[in-house]
């Protein structure tokens, strides 16, 4: 593997996986910042995960702060970490510092939909699924007649075009 390639096939070796993440450009790192959605949001938007953003409300699923919720105050693309309001740790000198958390350990409870592009990205998959929903079928006799009419029209066009 070169320094970084989007065509890289995954490896079982942790060192190569870490190298892939470490050298990834920022536009690719944005995808690494995805977190699972809550059950209600999964049903609403019919997708499992979505990139975390500032002002999203999240629940911590793993670690020492498990089951605590809060709003995202900062997202660090370089470190691939998320900082949440109220999740702090005391330093030796007594000052409090926010704890960085990896987005894979979070669940999004409430999305910040102020941005129109983000809303479009969420509803894009819902629109695709609506297109694939089957329309109610007509009576079999009318369908056969319609297809026969189309066949006659197509046949007459090809015969006139070829002669």
N, C-alpha and C positions, 0 to 999 in steps of 0.2 A: 504494500500500500504506500502510495506517495504521501505527501504531507496531508492532503485531504482530497477526497473524491466522492462525488455524489453517487457514483456508480459502484461504490465499494460493496462487495458482498460481505455479509456479516461473518464474524469469527467467534468461536467459542472462547478464545483467549481474552481474559479480562483486560490485559495490557493493551490489546488492539482496540477493544471497545472504548476504553478510557481515552486512547489516542484519537479515535474518531470524534468523540464528543469534545475533547480539549481543542482540537484544531478546526472544528466546524465554524463556518462563518455565521454572523449574527442572524441573517435571515433564516438559516436552518435551525439555529438555537431556539428561535421563537417556537418551533414545533415541540422542542424538548420541554417547554414550559406548560404542557397540557396536563390537566387534572380531570378526574372523573366528575361527572355531573350527578346530582342527586336523582333519586328515582322519579320525582315529579318532573324535573327538567328533562330527563331522558324521554319520558312519555310525551312531553310537550314538543320537544324539538327533534325527537327520534335520532339522537346521536349520543354516543357514550361519553365522549370527552371533548374538551374545548380548552384552548389556551387561557391561562389565568391572566387577569389584568388588574390594574390598580382599581380600588373601590369594589371589587367583587367580594361577596361574603362567602367565607370558606369554613369548613370544619376540618380539624386535624384528625387523621385516622390512625397514625402510628407515632410512636415515640413517647417522650415524657409528658407532652402536652396533649395527649390523646383525648378526644371528645370535646376539646375546647373550640369555640368559634370566634370569629372576628373578621374585620374587613382588612383586605390587603392594602398595606400602606406603601410598599415598594416592591418592585420586581427587578431583579438583577440578572440581566441577560448573560453577562460575562461569567458569573459564578453559577448560573442556573439555579438560583435560590429565590424564595419569596419571603417577604417580611410582613408580619401580621400585627395589627394594633393589639396591645394587651399581652402579647407573648414576649416577655422579657426575662432576662437573667441578670442577677447582680454580679458586678465585678468585685474584685478584692478591695478596691478603693471606695466601694459603696455606690457607685453610679450604676444605672440600669442600661442595658443594651438589648436591642431587639435580637431575637434568635432567628437565624436563617433556616428555612425549611425547604426541602426539595418538593416540587409540585406533585410528584407521584404519591406523596404521603397526604395529600389534601383531597377534599371533596367539595366541589362548588355547590353552595346552597342557593345563592342568589346572584344573578349576573348583572353587571353594569352595562346597560344597553343604551347609553347616551350617544355612542358612535353609530352612525347609520351603516357604515361598512361592516361593523361587527354584527349588527342585526341582520344584514343581508347574508352574511356568511352562515349564520345560524339557520335562517329560513330557507337557504338554498337547497338543503337536503330534503326539507319537508316538501317543497314544490316538486322535486323530482319524484318523490314517492306518490304524490297526488296524481301525477301524470300516468303512473303505472297502474293505478286503480282501474279495474275493469268496469266498463260501462254496461248497463243492463242490456241484454241481448233482445233483439226484435224477434218477432215470430219467424219460424224457420222458412215458411213460404215466401214471405216478403224478402228475406235475405237472399234466397235463391233467385228470385226475380231480379233484384238489384244487381247481383253478380252477373246474371245473364245479360242484362241491359249493358253493363260495362263491357262485357266480352264482345257484344255486337258492335258497340261503338269503337272499341279498340280494333276489332277485325276490319271494320269498314275504313278506318283511318289507314291501316297498314296496306290494304288492298289498293286504295286510291293513291297512296304514296309510292307503291312499287310499280304501278303501270304507267 
